[in-house]
Amino acid sequence: MQQGVLKGMLMFAILLAAVILGSLIGDFSRTIGGIEWLGKTFDIGISTFDINLKVFVITLGFQIHVTVSEIIMILVGILCYPKVSKTLFG
């Protein structure tokens, strides 16, 4: 495989791990006083709407639920990526 593809896969893996870890931190922090703000959820997107074409109906919509801890962990992942990439690929 080319090194660029491997670097892209590494970036995807780091961001995926950051989102999962951020989600777990957000879920657990909602019940702990003082850091419950890490679990605050923001909804971004458009609600569903239908396109009726008589033969079939298309329903479109897009929603993302993001917590503060996920945003923080994504930023940490982006900041850590260059060092991890340099360590692995030289």
trRosetta pair geometry for C-beta under 8 A, 3 or more apart (Angstrom, degrees):
i j d omega theta_ij theta_ji phi_ij phi_ji
1 5 5.1 -106 176 75 107 127
1 6 5.6 118 111 -51 123 96
2 5 4.8 93 64 4 84 102
2 6 7.2 -155 96 -3 45 87
3 6 5.6 -56 -150 40 37 112
3 7 6.2 39 152 -21 69 104
3 89 6.0 107 -158 -147 114 131
4 7 5.6 -52 -147 35 32 111
4 8 6.4 34 153 -19 64 104
5 8 5.6 -54 -152 35 32 113
5 9 6.4 31 151 -17 65 105
6 9 5.6 -53 -147 37 33 111
6 10 6.3 38 152 -22 65 104
6 89 7.2 147 100 -85 123 123
7 10 5.5 -50 -147 34 33 115
7 11 6.5 35 153 -20 64 102
7 85 5.8 49 -133 -137 98 121
7 89 6.7 -23 -78 -36 99 160
8 11 5.7 -51 -148 34 32 111
8 12 6.4 33 152 -17 64 105
9 12 5.6 -52 -147 38 34 113
9 13 6.2 35 153 -20 66 106
10 13 5.7 -55 -146 37 30 111
10 14 6.3 30 155 -19 65 106
10 81 7.4 130 125 -146 102 92
10 84 6.9 -172 171 118 125 115
10 85 6.2 138 107 -94 149 86
10 88 6.9 -177 -111 59 152 158
11 14 5.8 -54 -146 36 30 110
11 15 6.3 24 157 -14 65 108
11 81 5.8 38 -110 -139 81 137
11 85 7.9 8 -63 -72 84 124
12 15 6.0 -59 -146 41 28 107
12 16 6.1 29 156 -20 65 109
13 16 5.7 -54 -143 37 29 112
13 17 6.3 28 157 -17 63 107
14 17 5.9 -56 -148 38 29 109
14 18 6.3 31 152 -22 64 108
14 77 4.6 152 149 -166 98 108
14 80 6.9 -162 -161 84 136 106
14 81 5.6 168 79 -90 167 92
14 84 6.9 155 -86 59 137 157
15 18 5.4 -52 -145 35 33 115
15 19 6.4 34 156 -20 65 103
15 74 6.3 35 -141 -132 83 84
15 77 5.5 145 -90 127 50 151
15 78 7.7 43 -88 -63 94 76
16 19 5.9 -53 -148 34 31 109
16 20 6.4 26 155 -14 64 107
17 20 5.9 -57 -146 40 31 109
17 21 6.0 26 158 -14 67 111
17 77 7.1 152 73 -106 88 130
18 21 6.0 -57 -141 43 26 107
18 22 5.9 28 158 -19 63 112
18 70 7.5 104 137 -158 80 61
18 73 4.1 169 -172 140 84 96
18 74 5.0 129 129 -86 136 45
18 76 6.5 173 -128 68 120 91
18 77 3.6 -81 -58 -38 145 139
19 22 5.7 -56 -142 40 26 112
19 23 6.2 30 156 -23 62 106
19 70 5.6 32 -136 -149 61 105
19 73 7.0 175 -70 95 26 122
19 74 6.6 38 -70 -74 73 96
20 23 5.7 -54 -149 33 29 112
20 24 6.6 27 153 -16 63 105
21 24 5.8 -54 -150 36 33 111
21 25 6.3 33 153 -18 66 106
21 73 5.4 -179 86 -149 100 153
22 25 5.7 -53 -144 38 32 111
22 26 6.2 34 155 -20 65 108
22 67 6.5 175 149 72 97 105
22 69 4.5 170 -163 124 77 80
22 70 3.4 129 125 -99 136 48
22 71 7.3 147 -163 13 149 33
22 72 6.6 159 -121 60 116 77
22 73 3.4 -143 -65 25 108 137
22 74 6.8 -28 -33 -28 157 75
23 26 5.6 -55 -146 37 29 113
23 27 6.4 30 155 -20 64 105
23 67 6.6 130 -110 24 52 128
23 69 7.5 176 -62 90 18 110
23 70 5.8 37 -60 -80 64 110
24 27 5.8 -53 -147 34 31 110
24 28 6.4 18 160 -8 65 110
25 28 6.2 -64 -146 44 27 103
25 29 5.8 23 160 -21 66 116
25 38 6.1 -72 137 150 99 133
25 69 4.2 -152 94 176 112 150
25 73 7.1 149 25 -49 138 131
26 29 5.9 -58 -135 37 25 108
26 30 7.0 42 161 -39 58 94
26 38 5.6 -140 -106 134 61 82
26 39 4.3 128 -174 -112 70 63
26 41 7.6 99 172 -73 136 81
26 67 3.5 42 -123 134 156 165
26 68 7.0 144 -107 49 109 66
26 69 4.1 -161 -62 38 85 124
26 70 6.3 -28 -30 -29 138 86
27 30 6.4 -46 -166 5 29 113
27 39 6.6 123 -76 -122 16 115
28 31 7.0 -68 -174 34 43 99
28 32 7.1 24 143 -12 73 117
28 39 7.9 -163 59 -76 35 123
29 32 5.4 -68 -147 41 49 109
29 35 4.7 -86 -157 120 111 101
29 36 6.0 171 143 -109 81 34
29 37 8.0 -58 140 54 125 40
29 38 4.1 -2 103 68 163 117
29 39 4.7 -175 80 -36 91 102
29 69 6.5 142 18 -51 143 142
30 36 5.5 62 -142 -143 36 85
30 39 3.7 -104 -67 100 83 171
31 36 7.5 135 -3 -102 10 99
32 35 5.3 -1 96 54 110 99
32 36 6.5 -177 70 -65 56 73
33 36 6.6 -18 -117 -26 30 110
35 38 5.2 0 166 0 88 117
36 39 5.8 -55 -169 36 56 109
36 40 7.7 84 137 -48 69 80
37 40 5.5 -15 -162 -18 52 118
37 68 6.2 -9 143 37 73 162
38 67 7.0 47 154 157 57 112
38 68 5.3 -126 -142 80 38 110
38 69 4.2 53 178 -57 97 106
38 72 7.6 -52 -136 14 95 140
39 67 5.8 -39 -148 -151 36 130
39 68 7.3 -34 5 34 12 97
39 69 6.8 2 -74 -4 45 119
40 67 6.5 135 71 -149 42 74
40 68 5.2 44 52 -18 92 115
41 65 5.6 -8 -167 -174 117 95
41 66 7.1 141 -154 74 63 35
41 67 5.3 -41 -93 -88 65 75
42 65 7.5 157 77 -156 43 48
42 66 5.1 -24 62 66 94 89
42 67 7.6 159 15 -94 75 26
43 63 6.3 -24 -165 -161 97 99
43 64 7.4 152 -156 78 48 49
43 65 5.6 -18 -100 -102 72 71
44 63 7.4 139 77 -157 45 49
44 64 4.7 -18 63 61 95 100
44 66 6.5 10 4 7 115 115
45 61 7.2 66 153 170 121 75
45 62 4.4 -147 -153 109 111 71
45 63 3.9 -151 55 -101 159 41
45 64 5.5 141 -48 10 112 70
46 49 7.7 -42 144 -7 110 107
46 61 6.2 -141 96 -144 77 61
46 62 5.5 43 40 48 83 88
46 63 7.9 -124 51 -67 36 65
47 61 5.9 -35 165 -132 29 116
47 63 7.7 40 -98 -69 46 108
48 59 5.5 9 -172 179 116 99
48 60 6.7 160 -146 85 65 35
48 61 3.3 -54 -86 -54 67 138
49 59 7.4 173 85 -149 29 60
49 60 6.0 -20 58 62 76 84
49 61 6.8 138 8 -72 59 85
50 57 5.5 -15 -164 -176 110 110
50 58 7.0 143 -159 78 56 48
50 59 5.3 -26 -99 -97 72 74
51 57 6.9 156 77 -161 49 58
51 58 4.3 -9 56 59 104 100
51 59 7.8 -164 20 -73 70 30
51 60 7.1 32 -8 -2 107 109
52 57 5.1 -17 -106 -110 65 91
53 56 5.8 2 60 61 107 61
53 57 7.0 179 22 -89 73 38
53 58 7.0 42 -8 -5 113 97
66 70 5.5 -128 -161 74 74 132
66 71 6.2 70 165 -52 116 95
67 70 4.7 102 57 1 78 102
67 71 7.3 -142 97 -3 45 84
68 71 5.8 -55 -155 34 35 112
68 72 6.5 34 150 -17 67 106
69 72 5.6 -52 -146 38 36 113
69 73 6.2 33 156 -17 67 107
70 73 5.8 -57 -143 40 30 107
70 74 6.3 34 155 -22 65 105
71 74 5.8 -52 -148 33 29 112
71 75 6.6 29 153 -16 62 105
72 75 5.8 -58 -154 37 31 110
72 76 6.4 32 149 -19 66 106
73 76 5.4 -48 -145 36 37 115
73 77 6.3 42 153 -22 65 103
74 77 5.6 -52 -148 36 32 114
74 78 6.4 32 153 -18 64 104
75 78 5.7 -52 -146 36 32 111
75 79 6.3 28 155 -15 65 108
76 79 5.8 -59 -148 41 30 109
76 80 6.1 23 156 -15 66 112
77 80 5.8 -60 -141 41 29 106
77 81 6.4 49 156 -46 63 96
78 81 5.8 -33 -150 2 30 120
79 82 7.8 -54 -179 20 34 97
80 83 5.9 -68 -164 45 54 108
80 84 5.8 46 147 -19 86 112
81 84 5.8 -63 -142 42 30 107
81 85 5.8 29 163 -20 69 112
82 85 5.7 -58 -142 40 27 112
82 86 6.1 27 159 -19 64 108
83 86 5.8 -54 -145 36 28 110
83 87 6.4 30 154 -20 62 107
84 87 5.7 -56 -149 36 31 112
84 88 6.3 18 158 -10 66 111
85 88 6.1 -62 -143 43 27 103
85 89 5.7 -21 175 24 67 116
86 89 6.9 -71 -120 58 19 80
86 90 7.0 12 -172 -164 54 6
